[in-house]
């Protein structure tokens, strides 16, 4: 589980990350629970895959959102051989716990 006290606890905003992912690198499959996660792609291509069966690649200006609810596993990768990936991600504490996991996105 992620833990960096410098980037945590701003009201309902639990985490705010500015991630730079080098080519052919990423974050392997990991769990989340009872969290709303919103990601904005600043540069490059973000490939997301999760336990609901979703697999999407999103480019610059795209937004993805995920309700982790009762539990979801997902991964995020930069599959490019040359271009870095940069994205900003927020983890928001939901009003209600135990929601059904869902995924959505808006292509930029």
Order of alpha helices (4+ residues) and beta strands (2+ residues): beta-beta-beta-beta-beta-beta-beta-beta-beta-beta
